[in-house]
Amino acid sequence: MTNDLSTTKVRVPDTELAREATDLVRDSTSELIYHHSRRVYFFGALQGHDRNLDFDPELLYIGAMFHDLGLNETFHGSGRRFEVDSADEARRFLRAHDVPEDGVRRVWTAIALHTTPGVPEFMEPEVALVTAGVEYDVLGIGYDDVPEADRAAVVALHPRPDFKRRILGAFTDGVRPKPDTTFGNVKADVLAHYVPGFERGDFVRAVLDSPWAE
């Protein structure tokens, strides 16, 4: 698999850690999630360079590659948000490779917050850029900020056939078994669209129905 873009200076880090992460994600997730995760890295890194952010490419790559691992069937019974399952898997992987705790923390936070808009952009570059890459690939936020040639080069390396429909299906399959974990986050919208009978949590009702008398 090619690890760079001919039109840019963005490359996948040529390290043992990155190679093992690539193999792990490619072997344990679907082709859809693998290609999406690689695009998240490239789009995040491209935006990082454009913003002159001083980020660690290796940490950004691990965050991008692991960010959706928690959608796997293995975690359907965890009872936790898939973002936390993904972050915990990345933390185990990094600690097994003796990565310093500050790096582990950055990656964990980047993954755990990647579906929490309005917060990561104000945090460390790796945290901000995982979310930026996800938002670019899934939502098209800042679509024209990446030059067309760079965007085309990324998609040539990692195609996205019928991506919108397929990624929504992956989100649905990943969180349907634990609907309570969608309270207060964007995945409630996914289940509301695709799971008949789903009832999203209501924050106002949670306050009014709490055991407090007043």
Legacy VTK file of the C-alpha trace (Angstrom):
# vtk DataFile Version 3.0
C-alpha trace
ASCII
DATASET POLYDATA
POINTS 214 float
0.000 0.000 0.000
1.404 3.406 -0.990
2.111 5.591 2.026
2.437 9.040 0.482
0.703 11.528 -1.788
2.606 12.447 -4.920
1.184 15.975 -4.827
2.101 16.771 -1.213
4.655 16.220 1.533
2.213 14.164 3.600
3.401 10.641 4.286
2.374 7.862 6.613
5.174 7.620 9.212
7.668 4.937 8.230
7.930 3.446 11.704
7.355 0.042 13.235
4.550 1.503 15.350
2.702 2.845 12.319
3.203 -0.362 10.353
1.841 -2.496 13.201
-1.135 -0.161 13.606
-1.842 -0.421 9.889
-1.745 -4.216 9.978
-3.911 -4.393 13.112
-6.635 -2.137 11.725
-6.557 -3.668 8.253
-6.902 -7.164 9.736
-9.584 -6.372 12.334
-11.937 -3.952 10.564
-13.799 -3.774 7.304
-12.310 -2.375 4.112
-14.717 0.543 4.526
-13.327 1.515 7.951
-9.729 0.892 6.928
-9.890 3.230 3.926
-11.885 5.811 5.886
-9.304 5.782 8.688
-6.426 6.272 6.276
-8.246 9.180 4.622
-8.830 10.719 8.049
-5.062 10.734 8.588
-4.284 12.269 5.221
-7.011 14.913 5.431
-6.072 15.729 9.019
-2.379 16.017 8.167
-3.075 18.173 5.115
-5.078 20.573 7.260
-2.378 20.523 9.921
0.239 21.624 7.412
-2.094 24.280 6.023
-2.637 25.677 9.539
1.080 25.470 10.389
0.351 23.223 13.354
3.241 21.432 15.029
1.803 17.929 15.291
3.328 14.494 15.747
2.512 12.544 12.549
2.864 9.189 14.297
0.389 10.078 17.051
-2.004 11.566 14.517
-1.779 8.393 12.458
-2.531 6.123 15.423
-5.476 8.310 16.405
-6.865 8.242 12.885
-6.395 4.501 12.426
-7.984 3.487 15.741
-10.796 6.049 15.910
-13.570 3.727 14.665
-12.244 0.404 15.965
-14.925 0.415 18.670
-17.610 -0.100 16.025
-16.443 -3.709 15.661
-18.766 -6.496 16.783
-16.297 -7.324 19.558
-17.443 -4.218 21.409
-21.195 -4.449 20.838
-21.749 -5.649 24.396
-19.395 -3.249 26.141
-22.100 -0.842 27.260
-19.743 2.055 26.540
-19.598 4.631 23.778
-17.764 3.238 20.783
-15.411 6.220 20.914
-14.244 5.121 24.385
-13.802 1.520 23.259
-11.719 2.773 20.323
-9.649 5.040 22.560
-9.006 2.277 25.079
-7.787 -0.074 22.347
-5.390 2.594 21.110
-4.149 3.172 24.659
-3.451 -0.549 25.131
-1.620 -0.654 21.815
0.520 2.385 22.598
1.395 1.283 26.126
2.418 -2.131 24.799
4.904 -0.253 22.620
6.194 1.890 25.510
4.940 5.175 24.070
5.284 8.002 26.649
2.123 8.710 28.624
1.693 12.216 27.209
1.433 10.716 23.736
-0.948 8.030 24.962
-3.132 10.717 26.536
-3.238 12.778 23.364
-4.277 9.830 21.240
-6.888 8.652 23.758
-8.391 12.138 23.928
-8.318 12.597 20.154
-10.305 9.407 19.626
-12.693 9.824 22.553
-13.685 13.333 21.437
-13.822 12.876 17.677
-17.637 13.011 17.618
-17.856 15.934 20.067
-17.853 19.045 17.870
-16.784 22.398 19.218
-14.184 21.095 21.691
-11.245 19.285 19.962
-10.335 22.279 17.778
-9.149 24.111 20.905
-6.955 21.267 22.160
-3.561 19.819 21.199
-2.879 19.567 17.441
-3.254 15.772 17.309
-6.631 16.015 19.050
-7.801 18.815 16.780
-6.623 17.113 13.601
-8.204 13.704 14.162
-11.555 15.461 14.449
-10.743 17.708 11.484
-9.955 14.651 9.365
-13.145 12.890 10.429
-15.282 15.960 9.808
-13.700 16.421 6.398
-14.197 12.844 5.253
-17.667 12.275 6.716
-19.268 15.728 6.649
-17.225 17.624 4.082
-16.516 20.433 6.567
-13.940 22.764 5.013
-14.205 20.837 1.738
-12.628 23.572 -0.387
-9.822 24.207 2.112
-7.979 21.159 0.745
-6.780 21.705 -2.829
-8.635 19.616 -5.385
-5.441 17.851 -6.495
-4.673 16.766 -2.936
-8.233 15.619 -2.353
-8.169 13.590 -5.564
-4.830 12.037 -4.627
-6.170 10.854 -1.259
-9.293 9.360 -2.810
-7.211 7.659 -5.501
-5.214 5.921 -2.764
-8.291 5.157 -0.666
-11.486 5.160 -2.741
-14.878 5.910 -1.215
-17.522 4.105 -3.336
-21.038 4.722 -1.962
-19.328 5.978 1.173
-22.149 8.069 2.618
-24.612 5.180 2.707
-22.054 2.600 3.805
-20.550 4.615 6.669
-24.009 5.384 8.040
-24.679 1.640 7.926
-21.465 0.974 9.845
-22.413 3.563 12.464
-25.859 2.006 12.803
-24.504 -1.525 13.190
-21.900 -0.362 15.699
-24.196 1.500 18.082
-27.564 -0.261 17.606
-26.720 -2.880 20.301
-26.084 -0.131 22.908
-28.532 2.678 22.141
-28.202 4.302 25.567
-24.638 5.306 24.683
-25.964 7.748 22.083
-27.494 10.072 24.679
-26.249 13.597 24.037
-24.126 12.779 20.975
-24.448 12.682 17.206
-25.003 8.939 16.934
-28.536 9.413 18.305
-29.335 10.984 14.924
-28.115 7.836 13.187
-30.357 5.512 15.200
-33.305 7.893 14.856
-32.999 7.577 11.074
-32.244 3.880 10.755
-33.620 1.980 13.776
-37.435 1.770 13.965
-38.753 2.462 17.435
-35.585 4.120 18.720
-36.303 6.831 21.286
-33.498 9.275 21.928
-32.704 10.434 25.440
-34.088 13.810 26.439
-31.895 15.986 28.660
-34.775 18.150 29.852
-36.748 15.085 30.928
-33.640 13.706 32.625
-33.431 16.900 34.708
-37.143 17.097 35.487
-37.420 13.375 36.305
-34.358 13.246 38.547
-34.905 12.146 42.180
-34.405 15.719 43.427
-37.608 17.273 44.788
-36.836 20.698 43.341
LINES 1 215
214 0 1 2 3 4 5 6 7 8 9 10 11 12 13 14 15 16 17 18 19 20 21 22 23 24 25 26 27 28 29 30 31 32 33 34 35 36 37 38 39 40 41 42 43 44 45 46 47 48 49 50 51 52 53 54 55 56 57 58 59 60 61 62 63 64 65 66 67 68 69 70 71 72 73 74 75 76 77 78 79 80 81 82 83 84 85 86 87 88 89 90 91 92 93 94 95 96 97 98 99 100 101 102 103 104 105 106 107 108 109 110 111 112 113 114 115 116 117 118 119 120 121 122 123 124 125 126 127 128 129 130 131 132 133 134 135 136 137 138 139 140 141 142 143 144 145 146 147 148 149 150 151 152 153 154 155 156 157 158 159 160 161 162 163 164 165 166 167 168 169 170 171 172 173 174 175 176 177 178 179 180 181 182 183 184 185 186 187 188 189 190 191 192 193 194 195 196 197 198 199 200 201 202 203 204 205 206 207 208 209 210 211 212 213
